[in-house]
């Protein structure tokens, strides 16, 4: 049976306006350039832009049930749809397409809202139940596919795959969400329900939204928790091998050209190893570098040659920021690390589908510095009496506060260990300290950065956004870090960027490590089978040992992205110097001009890296503000960053 796969953009609202729904879908053209479809009645308007991957003839959306009482627009893939279809046909349902989209319709008919937990895949969809006059929005467990919504003044609901589609409704005010900006400055991304636009939210992973005569309600339908099992090492290795192979096989189904992001590390190399065995012709692989010593170009070439792939690499050196306005346009929100746009643009010239190793680190403990830090902290806690922990933390907090108020901009880079002592009794603060190498500024330092608009508003502490991920359940600090990364950092940072930049180039990303079966199993594995003797991915390495070269297994993990200090010298400083001191963030009192001037006036130094990151983030915010907040109409920019200097 052929399977229709649909990567696309969806949009809609709970009122009748055929012109508006077409306008919303037009701005999503890049997500679905192959075809479009609409459903409009007096209660709801639904639209879809489709990127056809498999079974290119049938499956045009919206798709309905037999009596057209259920209508759906959908973005994603339900990997287990053949098994569900068999059950549904046995229950008496009739199908008129070969699409996984139609399985959603009949699953809802058969199981109502319980159908959501039966889907193994990546999805964001909207389903209209005409008999109940009920709109259902749902998003997959991992948050692979995005879905945004807003509630209008008359209680109508609008939703879309991208925020810019919602902004096509001109009555919507475009204002900065100050809490989101607070998160952005400290975390480099906006976590949870909020977006940078006040009043526009995102549906969280594993949640559904119901809009009907009773209003709008949101519920969680599925979650991953710390339900650790007791397994033998042999069983864990075999089960990991089995589930990963099954996940890769599911992701390979395609009637259009397909490839793999290849870094040369364990995650992507394992995918290449398995995919190469299953593919009928040489696999296409792609990698990206920045012309820096930390590049993984050579590692990727080695793996590509080992498995005989058709390999291409891209090195972006002096123009990393050139297309920033276009990148931010596709992302809808300010973001620093949007450089996957370049490799996705290159990939789009060759394939429509690309597999990625994203998720392997979050499931199997790939960020070794985090887990070693957690082990060291727990060892300190065991050695120290509770009373001593509190005294140490209290003294460290006082010294930290003094340093933040009176120290130079250099000194904020040198208080990592001081913060570790100050936060010794707080798992959440410790997590934020190592989430991506010292994320959050101490609250005492923020008055040196923030302008009046931020300081006069009561902002929720960043720690409050993460507390729920550290409460209850089994496991140690490492297990809790893994869960928080999976629930927040992965969907709201990594997957957000991957989806926006790949779909900007009409490329569908697939993620074998985020297969539901593999995810659930991975979170049942105790951390001592993931991080052992200072090394991460213990079980995954054991599972991959027979299919990838030893050189890959022994490779030191590297981060993906240009080195901040190097990029500051190359491009960032000059753009920041010309755009930020008199820019929107300063003029509108989000940021103090003195802070920007202080950082830019110092001689370039690696000890200022944390500040360079903020400057880079502010540059992205400046571009975003000028594109999304200032203009009367929201439209795709045809400009490079250089044109802003003369605007």
C-alpha positions as CSV (number, residue, x, y, z in Angstrom):
1,X,0.0,0.0,0.0
2,X,1.4,3.4,-1.0
3,X,1.6,6.0,1.7
4,X,1.0,9.7,1.1
5,X,3.3,11.8,3.3
6,X,2.5,15.5,3.8
7,X,5.0,18.1,4.9
8,X,3.2,21.3,4.6
9,X,1.8,24.4,6.3
10,X,-1.7,24.6,7.8
11,X,-3.8,27.6,8.9
12,X,-7.3,28.4,10.0
13,X,-9.8,30.2,12.3
14,X,-13.2,29.8,13.8
15,X,-15.1,32.2,11.5
16,X,-15.9,32.5,7.8
17,X,-13.4,34.5,5.6
18,X,-12.3,32.7,2.4
19,X,-10.1,35.7,1.3
20,X,-8.2,35.7,4.6
21,X,-7.5,31.9,4.7
22,X,-6.1,32.1,1.2
23,X,-3.9,35.1,2.2
24,X,-2.6,33.1,5.3
25,X,-1.8,30.1,3.2
26,X,0.0,32.1,0.5
27,X,2.5,33.3,3.1
28,X,3.2,29.6,3.9
29,X,4.0,28.9,0.2
30,X,7.6,27.7,1.1
31,X,6.2,25.0,3.4
32,X,4.0,23.5,0.7
33,X,4.8,24.6,-2.9
34,X,3.1,21.7,-4.6
35,X,-0.6,22.3,-4.0
36,X,-3.2,23.9,-1.8
37,X,-6.6,23.1,-0.5
38,X,-9.4,24.9,1.6
39,X,-12.5,24.2,3.6
40,X,-14.8,27.1,4.5
41,X,-18.2,27.1,6.1
42,X,-20.1,29.6,8.4
43,X,-18.2,28.4,11.5
44,X,-14.6,27.6,10.4
45,X,-12.0,28.2,7.7
46,X,-9.2,25.7,7.1
47,X,-6.3,25.8,4.7
48,X,-3.3,23.7,3.7
49,X,-0.2,24.2,1.6
50,X,1.3,20.8,0.7
51,X,4.8,19.5,0.0
52,X,4.2,16.1,-1.6
53,X,6.6,13.3,-0.7
54,X,4.9,10.0,-1.3
55,X,1.9,8.9,-3.3
56,X,1.9,12.2,-5.2
57,X,-1.6,11.8,-6.7
58,X,-4.0,11.1,-3.8
59,X,-4.4,12.7,-0.5
60,X,-5.1,16.3,-1.4
61,X,-6.2,18.2,1.7
62,X,-8.5,19.0,3.5
63,X,-9.5,15.3,3.9
64,X,-13.0,14.3,5.2
65,X,-14.7,11.2,6.4
66,X,-17.5,9.4,4.4
67,X,-20.3,11.9,5.3
68,X,-18.0,14.9,5.4
69,X,-18.8,15.6,9.1
70,X,-15.1,15.4,10.0
71,X,-12.6,17.6,8.2
72,X,-8.8,17.7,8.8
73,X,-5.8,19.7,7.6
74,X,-2.5,18.2,8.7
75,X,1.3,18.6,8.7
76,X,3.3,15.6,9.4
77,X,3.7,11.8,9.3
78,X,1.9,9.1,11.2
79,X,4.5,6.3,11.0
80,X,2.2,3.5,12.3
81,X,-0.7,4.5,10.1
82,X,-0.8,1.1,8.2
83,X,-1.4,-0.8,11.4
84,X,-4.1,1.7,12.5
85,X,-5.7,1.5,9.1
86,X,-6.1,-2.2,9.3
87,X,-7.8,-1.9,12.7
88,X,-10.1,0.9,11.4
89,X,-11.1,-1.1,8.3
90,X,-11.9,-4.1,10.5
91,X,-14.1,-1.8,12.6
92,X,-16.0,-0.8,9.4
93,X,-14.4,2.4,8.2
94,X,-14.1,3.0,4.5
95,X,-11.0,4.8,3.0
96,X,-10.9,6.7,-0.3
97,X,-7.1,7.6,-0.2
98,X,-3.9,5.8,0.7
99,X,-3.0,8.7,3.0
100,X,-2.0,8.8,6.7
101,X,-4.1,12.0,6.8
102,X,-7.3,10.0,6.4
103,X,-6.3,7.7,9.2
104,X,-6.5,10.7,11.5
105,X,-10.1,11.3,10.5
106,X,-11.2,7.8,11.0
107,X,-9.2,7.4,14.2
108,X,-11.0,10.4,15.7
109,X,-14.3,8.8,14.6
110,X,-13.5,5.6,16.3
111,X,-11.7,6.6,19.4
112,X,-12.4,10.3,19.8
113,X,-9.6,12.2,21.7
114,X,-8.0,8.9,22.7
115,X,-6.8,8.6,19.2
116,X,-4.0,11.1,19.8
117,X,-2.0,8.8,22.0
118,X,-2.2,6.0,19.4
119,X,-0.2,8.0,16.8
120,X,3.5,7.3,16.4
121,X,4.9,10.2,14.3
122,X,5.4,13.9,14.0
123,X,2.3,15.9,13.5
124,X,0.4,19.2,13.9
125,X,-3.2,19.1,12.7
126,X,-6.5,20.8,12.9
127,X,-9.7,18.8,12.9
128,X,-13.2,20.2,12.5
129,X,-16.1,18.2,13.9
130,X,-19.2,19.7,12.2
131,X,-21.7,17.9,14.4
132,X,-20.2,19.1,17.6
133,X,-19.0,22.4,16.1
134,X,-15.7,21.7,17.7
135,X,-12.2,22.5,16.5
136,X,-9.4,20.2,17.7
137,X,-5.7,21.2,17.4
138,X,-3.0,18.7,18.3
139,X,0.8,18.5,18.3
140,X,3.1,15.5,18.6
141,X,4.8,14.3,21.7
142,X,8.3,15.6,20.8
143,X,7.1,18.9,19.4
144,X,8.7,18.2,15.9
145,X,6.1,20.1,14.0
146,X,5.1,23.7,15.1
147,X,1.6,25.0,15.8
148,X,0.8,28.6,16.9
149,X,-2.5,30.1,17.9
150,X,-4.1,33.3,19.2
151,X,-7.5,34.1,20.7
152,X,-9.2,37.3,19.3
153,X,-11.2,39.8,21.2
154,X,-14.5,38.2,20.1
155,X,-13.2,34.8,21.4
156,X,-12.5,33.5,17.9
157,X,-9.4,31.3,17.5
158,X,-6.7,31.6,14.8
159,X,-3.9,29.1,14.2
160,X,-1.1,28.4,11.8
161,X,2.1,26.5,11.3
162,X,3.9,29.9,11.3
163,X,3.2,33.1,13.2
164,X,3.5,35.3,10.0
165,X,0.3,33.6,8.7
166,X,-1.6,34.7,11.8
167,X,-0.2,38.2,11.4
168,X,-2.0,38.4,8.0
169,X,-5.1,39.3,10.0
170,X,-4.5,43.0,10.2
171,X,-6.5,43.7,13.5
172,X,-3.9,41.7,15.4
173,X,-1.6,44.0,17.3
174,X,2.1,43.3,16.9
175,X,3.7,43.9,20.3
176,X,6.7,42.4,22.1
177,X,6.0,40.0,24.9
178,X,8.3,41.3,27.7
179,X,8.5,37.9,29.5
180,X,9.5,36.2,26.2
181,X,12.2,38.9,25.7
182,X,13.5,38.2,29.2
183,X,13.7,34.5,28.4
184,X,15.4,35.2,25.1
185,X,18.2,37.4,26.6
186,X,18.9,34.8,29.3
187,X,18.4,31.5,27.4
188,X,18.9,32.5,23.7
189,X,15.5,31.1,22.9
190,X,11.9,31.5,24.1
191,X,10.6,28.4,26.0
192,X,7.1,27.1,26.6
193,X,3.9,28.5,25.4
194,X,5.1,32.1,24.8
195,X,6.4,33.6,21.6
196,X,8.0,37.0,21.1
197,X,4.6,38.3,20.0
198,X,2.3,39.3,22.9
199,X,-0.9,37.3,22.7
200,X,0.3,34.7,20.2
201,X,1.2,31.3,21.8
202,X,2.3,27.9,20.7
203,X,0.6,24.7,21.5
204,X,3.0,22.6,23.7
205,X,4.3,19.2,22.6
206,X,1.9,16.3,23.5
207,X,-1.0,18.7,24.0
208,X,-4.3,19.3,22.3
209,X,-6.6,22.4,22.2
210,X,-10.4,22.3,21.9
211,X,-12.3,25.4,20.7
212,X,-16.1,25.2,20.9
213,X,-19.1,27.0,22.3
214,X,-17.6,26.6,25.8
215,X,-14.5,28.5,24.9
216,X,-10.9,27.3,24.5
217,X,-9.3,24.6,26.6
218,X,-5.9,23.0,26.4
219,X,-5.0,19.6,27.8
220,X,-2.0,17.2,27.7
221,X,-2.7,13.9,26.0
222,X,0.8,12.4,26.3
223,X,4.0,12.8,28.3
224,X,7.4,11.3,28.9
225,X,8.2,10.7,32.5
226,X,11.1,9.2,34.5
227,X,9.8,5.6,34.7
228,X,13.1,3.9,35.0
229,X,13.3,0.1,34.5
230,X,15.7,-2.6,35.6
231,X,17.4,-4.2,32.6
232,X,20.5,-6.1,31.8
233,X,23.1,-4.4,29.6
234,X,22.7,-7.1,27.0
235,X,18.9,-6.4,26.7
236,X,19.4,-2.7,26.5
237,X,21.9,-3.0,23.7
238,X,19.8,-5.3,21.6
239,X,16.6,-3.3,22.2
240,X,18.3,-0.1,21.2
241,X,19.6,-1.7,18.0
242,X,16.2,-3.1,17.2
243,X,14.3,0.2,17.8
244,X,16.8,2.4,16.0
245,X,16.8,0.2,12.9
246,X,13.0,0.1,12.9
247,X,12.9,3.9,13.2
248,X,15.3,4.5,10.4
249,X,13.4,2.1,8.1
250,X,10.2,4.1,8.8
251,X,11.9,7.4,7.9
252,X,13.3,6.1,4.6
253,X,9.9,5.7,2.9
254,X,9.8,8.3,0.1
255,X,8.9,8.7,-3.5
256,X,11.2,11.7,-3.9
257,X,15.0,12.1,-3.4
258,X,16.2,11.6,0.2
259,X,19.4,12.3,2.1
260,X,21.0,12.4,5.6
261,X,22.6,15.3,7.6
262,X,26.0,13.9,8.5
263,X,28.3,15.3,11.1
264,X,30.5,12.3,11.5
265,X,29.4,11.7,15.1
266,X,27.7,8.7,16.5
267,X,24.1,9.8,16.0
268,X,24.2,10.7,12.3
269,X,26.8,8.0,11.4
270,X,24.5,5.3,12.9
271,X,21.6,6.5,10.8
272,X,23.9,6.5,7.7
273,X,25.1,3.0,8.5
274,X,21.5,1.6,8.8
275,X,20.1,3.7,5.9
276,X,22.9,2.6,3.6
277,X,22.0,-1.1,4.2
278,X,18.3,-0.4,3.4
279,X,18.7,2.0,0.4
280,X,18.6,0.6,-3.1
281,X,21.2,3.2,-4.4
282,X,24.0,5.2,-2.8
283,X,22.7,7.4,0.0
284,X,23.1,11.2,-0.4
285,X,24.8,12.8,2.6
286,X,25.4,16.5,3.5
287,X,27.5,18.3,6.1
288,X,28.3,21.9,6.9
289,X,31.3,23.8,8.3
290,X,32.4,27.3,9.1
291,X,36.1,27.3,8.1
292,X,37.1,26.8,11.8
293,X,39.2,24.3,13.6
294,X,36.1,22.8,15.3
295,X,34.5,21.9,12.0
296,X,33.4,18.3,11.4
297,X,33.9,18.3,7.6
298,X,36.7,15.8,7.6
299,X,34.9,13.5,10.1
300,X,31.9,13.5,7.9
301,X,33.9,12.9,4.7
302,X,35.5,9.9,6.4
303,X,32.1,8.4,7.3
304,X,30.7,9.1,3.8
305,X,33.7,7.3,2.2
306,X,33.4,4.4,4.6
307,X,29.7,3.8,3.6
308,X,30.1,4.9,0.0
309,X,27.6,7.7,0.1
310,X,27.1,10.5,-2.5
311,X,28.5,13.2,-0.2
312,X,28.4,17.0,-0.4
313,X,29.7,19.5,2.1
314,X,29.3,23.3,2.4
315,X,31.6,25.7,4.1
316,X,30.2,29.1,5.2
317,X,33.0,31.4,6.1
318,X,32.7,35.2,5.7
319,X,29.0,35.5,5.1
320,X,27.3,33.8,8.0
321,X,25.1,36.8,8.8
322,X,24.5,38.0,5.2
323,X,21.0,36.5,4.9
324,X,20.0,37.0,8.5
325,X,16.8,39.0,7.6
326,X,15.6,36.1,5.4
327,X,16.4,33.5,8.1
328,X,14.6,35.5,10.8
329,X,11.6,36.0,8.4
330,X,11.3,32.2,8.2
331,X,11.8,31.7,11.9
332,X,9.2,34.4,12.9
333,X,11.2,35.1,16.0
334,X,14.7,36.5,16.7
335,X,17.3,33.8,16.9
336,X,21.0,33.6,16.8
337,X,21.8,30.1,15.5
338,X,19.9,30.1,12.3
339,X,22.9,29.0,10.1
340,X,21.3,25.6,9.3
341,X,19.5,27.7,6.7
342,X,22.6,27.5,4.5
343,X,22.9,23.8,4.5
344,X,19.2,23.3,4.1
345,X,19.3,25.6,1.0
346,X,22.1,23.4,-0.4
347,X,20.2,20.2,0.4
348,X,17.1,21.6,-1.2
349,X,18.9,21.6,-4.6
350,X,19.3,17.8,-4.4
351,X,16.6,16.2,-2.2
352,X,13.2,16.9,-0.6
353,X,13.7,14.7,2.5
354,X,16.6,14.6,4.9
355,X,17.1,12.5,8.0
356,X,18.8,14.0,11.1
357,X,20.5,12.6,14.2
358,X,18.8,15.3,16.4
359,X,17.5,13.8,19.6
360,X,20.3,11.3,20.1
361,X,22.0,13.6,22.6
362,X,18.8,14.2,24.6
363,X,17.9,10.5,24.8
364,X,21.3,8.9,25.4
365,X,23.2,11.6,27.3
366,X,25.5,13.2,24.7
367,X,26.4,16.4,26.5
368,X,29.1,15.0,28.7
369,X,30.0,18.3,30.5
370,X,26.5,18.5,31.9
371,X,26.4,15.1,33.3
372,X,29.9,15.2,34.8
373,X,28.9,18.5,36.4
374,X,25.8,16.8,37.8
375,X,27.8,13.9,39.2
376,X,30.3,16.3,40.8
377,X,27.5,18.3,42.4
378,X,25.8,15.2,43.8
379,X,29.1,14.0,45.2
380,X,29.6,17.4,46.9
381,X,26.1,17.2,48.4
382,X,26.9,13.7,49.8
383,X,30.1,14.9,51.4
384,X,28.6,18.1,52.9
385,X,26.2,18.2,55.9
386,X,22.9,20.1,55.0
387,X,23.8,22.9,57.4
388,X,27.1,23.4,55.6
389,X,25.5,23.4,52.2
390,X,23.2,26.2,53.2
391,X,26.0,28.2,54.8
392,X,28.2,27.8,51.7
393,X,25.3,28.7,49.3
394,X,24.4,31.8,51.4
395,X,28.0,33.1,51.4
396,X,28.4,32.4,47.7
397,X,25.2,34.2,46.9
398,X,26.4,37.3,48.8
399,X,29.7,37.4,46.9
400,X,27.8,36.7,43.6
401,X,25.5,39.7,44.2
402,X,28.5,42.0,45.0
403,X,30.3,40.9,41.8
404,X,27.2,41.4,39.6
405,X,26.7,44.9,41.0
406,X,30.2,46.2,41.0
407,X,32.4,43.9,38.8
408,X,33.5,44.7,35.2
409,X,31.9,43.2,32.2
410,X,34.8,40.7,32.2
411,X,34.1,39.3,35.6
412,X,30.7,37.9,34.7
413,X,32.6,35.3,32.6
414,X,34.6,34.2,35.7
415,X,32.0,33.4,38.3
416,X,30.9,30.0,37.1
417,X,32.2,28.1,40.1
418,X,30.8,30.8,42.4
419,X,27.4,30.3,40.9
420,X,27.8,26.6,41.3
421,X,28.3,27.0,45.1
422,X,25.4,29.6,45.3
423,X,23.0,27.2,43.7
424,X,24.2,24.0,45.4
425,X,20.8,23.2,46.9
426,X,18.8,24.1,43.8
427,X,18.5,21.6,40.9
428,X,16.8,24.1,38.7
429,X,19.5,26.8,39.1
430,X,22.2,24.2,38.5
431,X,20.5,23.0,35.4
432,X,20.3,26.5,34.0
433,X,23.9,26.9,34.8
434,X,24.9,24.1,32.4
435,X,22.0,24.0,30.0
436,X,24.2,25.4,27.3
437,X,27.4,26.4,29.1
438,X,26.2,29.0,31.6
439,X,23.0,30.3,30.3
440,X,21.2,32.6,32.7
441,X,22.5,35.9,34.1
442,X,22.2,36.2,37.9
443,X,19.2,38.4,38.6
444,X,21.4,41.0,40.2
445,X,23.2,41.6,36.9
446,X,20.1,42.2,34.8
447,X,19.7,45.9,35.9
448,X,23.1,46.5,34.1
449,X,21.6,45.2,30.9
450,X,17.9,46.0,30.9
451,X,16.3,49.3,30.0
452,X,13.4,51.0,31.9
453,X,10.7,49.1,30.0
454,X,12.0,45.8,31.3
455,X,12.9,47.0,34.8
456,X,9.5,48.5,35.6
457,X,7.7,45.3,34.7
458,X,7.5,42.3,37.1
459,X,9.1,39.5,35.2
460,X,8.7,35.8,36.1
461,X,12.1,34.3,37.1
462,X,13.6,32.0,34.5
463,X,13.8,29.3,37.2
464,X,10.0,29.2,37.5
465,X,9.7,28.1,33.8
466,X,11.7,24.9,34.6
467,X,10.6,23.9,38.1
468,X,7.9,21.5,36.8
469,X,10.5,19.4,35.0
470,X,12.4,18.7,38.2
471,X,9.5,17.7,40.4
472,X,8.5,14.1,41.3
473,X,9.4,10.9,39.5
474,X,12.5,8.7,39.8
475,X,16.1,9.2,39.0
476,X,19.0,11.4,39.9
477,X,20.1,14.9,38.7
478,X,21.3,13.5,35.4
479,X,17.9,11.9,34.7
480,X,16.2,15.2,35.5
481,X,18.5,17.1,33.2
482,X,17.8,14.7,30.4
483,X,14.1,15.1,30.9
484,X,14.2,18.9,31.0
485,X,16.3,19.0,27.9
486,X,13.9,16.8,26.1
487,X,10.8,18.7,27.2
488,X,12.1,22.3,26.6
489,X,15.5,22.8,25.0
490,X,15.0,20.3,22.2
491,X,11.6,21.4,20.9
492,X,11.8,25.1,21.6
493,X,15.4,25.6,20.5
494,X,16.8,22.8,18.3
495,X,13.6,21.5,16.6
496,X,12.3,25.0,16.2
497,X,15.4,26.0,14.3
498,X,15.5,22.8,12.2
499,X,11.9,23.0,11.1
500,X,12.0,26.7,10.3
501,X,15.2,26.5,8.3
502,X,14.5,23.3,6.4
503,X,10.9,24.2,5.5
504,X,12.2,27.6,4.4
505,X,13.8,25.6,1.6
506,X,10.9,23.2,1.1
507,X,12.9,20.3,2.7
508,X,11.3,17.9,5.1
509,X,13.3,16.9,8.1
510,X,12.9,13.4,9.7
511,X,14.2,12.3,13.0
512,X,14.7,8.6,13.7
513,X,15.8,9.1,17.3
514,X,12.4,10.8,18.0
515,X,10.4,7.8,17.0
516,X,7.9,7.4,19.8
517,X,8.8,3.8,20.6
518,X,12.5,4.7,20.8
519,X,11.8,7.8,22.9
520,X,9.7,5.9,25.4
521,X,12.3,3.1,25.7
522,X,15.2,5.5,26.1
523,X,13.6,7.2,29.0
524,X,13.2,3.9,30.8
525,X,17.0,3.4,30.8
526,X,18.7,4.5,34.0
527,X,21.4,7.2,33.6
528,X,24.2,4.9,34.7
529,X,23.7,3.1,31.4
530,X,24.0,6.4,29.5
531,X,26.7,8.3,31.2
532,X,29.6,6.2,32.6
533,X,33.2,6.9,33.5
534,X,33.0,10.5,32.2
535,X,31.7,9.4,28.8
536,X,28.2,9.8,27.4
537,X,26.0,7.5,25.2
538,X,27.3,4.3,26.8
539,X,24.5,2.1,25.6
540,X,24.2,3.8,22.2
541,X,27.9,3.3,21.6
542,X,27.5,-0.4,22.5
543,X,24.5,-0.7,20.2
544,X,26.4,1.1,17.3
545,X,29.7,-0.7,17.8
546,X,29.0,-3.3,15.1
547,X,27.8,-0.9,12.4
548,X,30.1,2.2,12.6
549,X,33.9,2.6,12.6
550,X,35.8,2.7,15.9
551,X,37.1,6.1,14.9
552,X,33.5,7.5,15.1
553,X,32.9,5.8,18.5
554,X,36.0,7.4,20.0
555,X,35.5,10.8,18.5
556,X,35.3,13.8,20.9
557,X,31.9,15.5,20.8
558,X,31.8,19.0,19.3
559,X,29.1,21.5,19.1
560,X,27.6,22.6,15.8
561,X,28.0,26.3,15.0
562,X,30.5,29.1,14.5
563,X,32.7,30.1,17.4
564,X,31.2,33.2,18.9
565,X,34.5,35.0,19.5
566,X,35.7,34.3,15.9
567,X,32.3,35.4,14.4
568,X,32.4,38.6,16.6
569,X,35.7,39.6,15.0
570,X,34.6,38.5,11.4
571,X,31.2,40.2,11.1
572,X,29.3,40.6,14.3
573,X,31.2,43.6,15.8
574,X,30.8,45.8,12.7
575,X,27.1,45.1,12.3
576,X,26.4,45.5,16.0
577,X,28.4,48.8,16.1
578,X,26.3,50.3,13.3
579,X,22.8,48.9,14.3
580,X,22.6,48.5,18.0
581,X,23.6,51.7,19.9
582,X,20.8,53.8,18.3
583,X,18.6,50.8,17.4
584,X,15.1,49.7,18.4
585,X,16.1,47.7,21.5
586,X,17.8,50.8,22.9
587,X,15.3,53.5,21.8
588,X,12.3,51.5,23.1
589,X,14.1,50.9,26.5
590,X,14.5,47.2,26.3
591,X,18.2,47.5,26.7
592,X,20.5,50.1,28.2
593,X,22.7,51.9,25.6
594,X,25.5,51.9,28.2
595,X,25.6,48.1,28.2
596,X,25.9,47.9,24.4
597,X,28.5,50.6,24.4
598,X,30.5,49.0,27.2
599,X,30.7,45.6,25.4
600,X,31.6,47.1,22.1
601,X,34.2,49.5,23.5
602,X,36.4,46.7,25.0
603,X,39.1,45.1,22.9
604,X,38.0,41.8,21.5
605,X,38.5,39.1,24.1
606,X,37.3,35.5,24.6
607,X,36.6,36.5,28.2
608,X,33.6,38.5,26.9
609,X,32.0,35.5,25.1
610,X,28.8,35.7,27.2
611,X,28.3,39.3,26.3
612,X,29.1,38.6,22.6
613,X,26.3,36.1,22.7
614,X,23.9,38.8,24.0
615,X,25.1,41.2,21.4
616,X,24.4,38.6,18.7
617,X,21.0,37.9,20.2
618,X,20.2,41.7,20.2
619,X,21.3,42.0,16.6
620,X,18.8,39.3,15.7
621,X,16.1,41.1,17.8
622,X,16.9,44.4,16.0
623,X,16.4,42.8,12.6
624,X,13.2,41.0,13.8
625,X,11.8,44.2,15.3
626,X,12.3,46.2,12.1
627,X,10.6,43.4,10.0
628,X,7.8,42.3,12.2
629,X,6.9,45.2,14.6
630,X,7.6,48.4,12.7
631,X,6.2,48.0,9.2
632,X,2.5,48.4,8.4
633,X,2.3,45.2,6.4
634,X,4.1,41.9,7.0
635,X,5.8,40.7,3.9
636,X,8.8,38.6,2.9
637,X,12.0,40.7,2.9
638,X,14.1,40.8,-0.2
639,X,17.1,42.3,1.6
640,X,20.4,41.3,3.1
641,X,21.7,42.6,6.4
642,X,23.9,45.1,4.6
643,X,20.8,47.0,3.3
644,X,19.7,47.7,6.9
645,X,22.8,49.9,7.3
646,X,21.5,52.3,4.7
647,X,17.8,52.1,5.6
